[in-house]
Amino acid sequence: MPALRMTQAHAHAVRRPRWASVTAAACVALVSATVAHAQGASREVLTLPAALRLAADRSPLLEQVEARFSIARGENRTLGQWPNPVLEYRRENLGAPIDPDEFFTAYIPIDVTGRRIQLARATRRGAERVSAERAAARRDVELMIAQSWLTAALSRDLGETATRQYDAVAEVSRLQAERAREGVASEASALRTRVEADRLAHQAALAEARAIGDRQSLAAALGMSADSLPPLPSVLTAEAIPELRGADDLAALGEEALLDRARAGRDELRAATVAREEASLRQGVERGAVLGDWQLQGGSKLTGGFMTGQVGLAVPLPFFNRNAGARERAQGAVREADAVWRSTMLTVRGEVLAAAAQLRRLLVLGDRLATTPTDGDTIAESARIAYTEGHMTLLELLDAERAAADARTTALQYRADLLLARLALARAVGASLLAGETP
């Protein structure tokens, strides 16, 4: 037995240089691939500002917002239309032995309650409400597109991380199988490594499929095919979203200052406030409609060869229809507008405070996670060297590879969460998603 152990140790020592050279070659290949990817990413890529500008020109989601705005604006104008005057020509006594009578009459509606003034004011408030709702809807779509961009970029990074981890373990598995065939490693260790490589192959395949799906979703939101979509930058690249750092200044503000910004900047609040005024004005319109428009009539009449004039006044009598249904509906609209306003105020307050709290907590972790990707690469490289020199077991090497992948995944997820928190806070207070652009 001692002699056998000496022979195995000697064989291991003989094979070590070959193992070290192959491992070094694998490391060089991984580094070269990483550099090549970085050089490719340095070319023209779709940054978040570019994605939002592209969406403004061709996104079907924003086109739907504009279409709904046009519909709502048309409905509001319809509600504010005044009745048209009526011009009538009438000829009577046709077929009789006497000359026919001819009438030219104009009917002009007269508002004796002043409700048309309130209707005009309500229509103007309605136009303001529709405009505010449009702005809020556009910014919601822009936030959704930004989140879709971030999801696609993160999925791409996570897919590459999973592939890198699989490539590293697959190389170890290949070498362990070769050593097992040569008798310098156990079959169990080779099998263990192969099982780990198969598991990582499955994870990498799922991650790559998820990245493809997220890229397709982003392309659809932008109104283009995935094939024509430019490559996405890594979420670790600060230049991809330089404008979002302004949200960090917002996070430093106190709660009341943030809420003041939200009250002034949120289009939802402006729409809800104007909707209350509009509902109150329309309630006044329906109350005045109990006594409908009077109708002034005037014109000429040709009868018996003589041209005469005619005047008249038609007054609706509210005996049966006192506009009760419309008045009840208007009262309900006022109550609904008040409830929506209160709900919107509470919702905005919750969104602002939650977004600020999340961003503050994530910013605290920035220094701790700044070097995480580099630390992960260092762990993997050191583990490979230690294993080739016999200072680390196979299981320790596999654990180190997993730790390296976890470190990079953690850094990617943190970066994505940080950017998402910045977007959420900017949206919560009604600021532009990108600095330097008008909300």
Residue pairs with C-beta under 8 A, 6 or more apart in sequence:
8 183
8 184
11 182
11 183
11 184
12 184
12 390
15 179
15 182
15 184
16 388
16 389
16 390
19 175
19 179
19 388
20 388
20 389
22 171
22 175
23 171
23 175
23 384
23 385
23 387
23 388
26 167
26 168
26 171
27 381
27 384
30 164
30 167
30 168
33 164
34 164
37 160
40 231
41 231
41 233
41 234
41 237
43 231
44 230
44 231
45 230
45 231
45 232
45 233
45 240
46 54
46 149
46 229
46 230
46 231
46 232
46 233
47 233
47 239
47 240
47 241
48 146
48 149
48 150
48 240
48 241
48 243
48 244
48 434
49 241
49 243
49 434
50 230
51 145
51 146
51 149
51 218
51 222
52 142
52 145
52 146
52 433
52 434
54 222
54 224
55 61
55 62
55 141
55 142
55 145
55 221
55 222
55 223
56 62
58 222
58 223
58 224
59 141
59 145
59 221
59 222
59 223
60 220
60 223
61 141
61 144
61 145
61 221
62 138
62 141
62 142
63 223
65 134
65 137
65 138
65 141
66 134
68 134
68 137
69 130
69 131
69 133
69 134
69 137
72 130
72 133
72 134
73 127
73 130
76 123
76 126
76 127
76 129
76 130
77 123
79 119
79 122
79 123
79 126
79 282
80 119
80 120
80 122
80 123
80 126
82 109
82 116
82 119
83 109
83 293
85 106
85 107
85 108
85 109
86 106
86 107
87 104
87 105
87 106
87 107
88 103
88 104
88 105
88 106
88 107
88 299
89 102
89 103
89 104
89 105
90 102
90 103
90 105
91 100
91 101
91 102
91 103
92 100
92 101
92 102
92 103
93 99
93 100
93 101
94 100
98 304
99 303
99 304
99 305
101 301
101 302
101 303
102 301
102 302
102 303
103 299
103 300
103 301
103 302
103 310
104 299
104 300
104 301
105 297
105 298
105 299
105 310
106 297
106 298
106 299
107 295
107 296
107 297
107 314
108 295
108 296
108 297
108 298
109 293
109 294
109 295
109 296
110 293
110 294
110 295
110 296
111 293
112 291
112 293
112 294
113 288
113 289
113 291
114 288
115 284
115 285
115 287
115 288
115 289
118 281
118 282
118 284
118 285
118 288
119 281
119 282
119 285
121 281
122 278
122 281
122 282
122 285
125 274
125 275
125 277
125 278
125 281
126 278
128 270
128 274
129 271
129 274
129 275
129 278
132 267
132 268
132 270
132 271
132 274
133 267
133 271
135 267
135 439
136 266
136 267
136 268
136 271
139 267
139 427
139 433
139 439
140 427
142 433
143 423
143 424
143 427
143 433
144 221
145 218
145 221
145 222
146 423
146 433
147 420
147 423
148 214
148 217
148 218
148 221
149 218
149 232
150 235
150 416
150 419
150 420
150 423
151 214
151 217
151 218
151 416
152 211
152 214
152 215
152 217
152 218
152 232
153 232
153 233
153 234
153 235
153 240
153 416
154 235
154 412
154 413
154 416
155 207
155 210
155 211
155 213
155 214
155 215
156 211
156 214
156 215
156 232
156 234
157 234
157 235
157 236
157 412
158 207
158 210
158 211
158 409
158 412
159 204
159 207
159 208
159 210
159 211
161 207
161 405
161 408
161 409
161 412
162 200
162 203
162 204
162 207
162 208
162 405
163 204
163 207
163 208
164 405
165 200
165 204
165 401
165 402
165 404
165 405
166 197
166 200
166 201
166 203
166 204
168 380
168 401
169 193
169 196
169 197
169 200
169 398
169 401
170 197
170 200
170 201
172 193
172 197
172 394
172 397
172 398
172 401
173 190
173 193
173 194
173 196
173 197
176 185
176 189
176 190
176 193
176 194
176 394
177 190
177 193
177 194
179 185
179 190
180 186
180 187
180 189
180 190
189 394
192 394
192 395
192 398
193 394
193 398
196 398
212 226
215 226
215 229
215 232
216 226
218 229
219 225
219 226
219 228
219 229
222 229
233 239
233 240
234 240
234 412
235 412
235 415
235 416
235 419
236 373
236 411
236 412
236 415
241 419
243 434
243 435
243 436
243 437
244 419
244 422
244 423
244 426
244 433
244 434
244 435
245 422
245 435
246 426
246 431
246 435
247 359
247 421
247 422
247 423
247 425
247 426
247 431
248 359
248 363
248 422
250 258
250 261
250 356
250 359
250 425
250 426
250 429
250 431
251 356
251 359
251 360
251 363
251 425
253 261
253 356
255 352
255 353
255 356
258 352
258 353
258 356
258 428
258 429
259 349
259 352
261 429
261 430
261 431
262 269
262 348
262 349
262 352
262 428
262 429
262 430
263 269
263 348
264 430
265 429
265 430
265 431
265 439
266 348
266 429
266 430
267 430
268 344
268 347
268 348
269 344
269 345
269 348
272 337
272 340
272 341
272 344
272 345
273 341
275 337
275 340
275 341
276 334
276 337
276 338
276 341
278 337
279 330
279 333
279 334
279 336
279 337
280 334
280 337
282 330
282 333
283 327
283 330
283 331
283 333
283 334
285 330
286 323
286 326
286 327
286 329
286 330
287 327
287 330
289 323
289 326
289 327
290 318
290 322
290 323
290 327
291 316
291 318
292 316
292 318
293 316
294 313
294 314
294 315
294 316
295 313
295 314
295 315
296 312
296 313
297 310
297 311
297 312
297 313
297 314
298 309
298 310
298 311
298 312
299 309
299 310
300 307
300 308
300 309
300 310
301 307
301 308
301 309
301 310
302 308
348 428
351 424
351 427
351 428
352 425
352 428
352 429
354 428
355 421
355 424
355 425
355 427
355 428
356 425
356 428
358 421
358 424
358 425
359 418
359 421
359 422
359 424
359 425
362 414
362 417
362 418
362 421
363 418
365 414
366 418
369 410
369 411
369 414
372 407
372 408
372 410
372 411
372 414
373 407
373 408
373 411
373 412
375 407
376 403
376 404
376 405
376 406
376 407
376 408
376 411
377 404
377 408
379 400
379 403
379 404
379 407
380 400
380 401
380 403
380 404
382 400
383 392
383 396
383 397
383 400
383 401
383 404
384 397
386 392
386 397
387 393
387 394
387 396
387 397
392 400
423 433
426 432
426 433
427 433
430 439
431 439
432 438
432 439
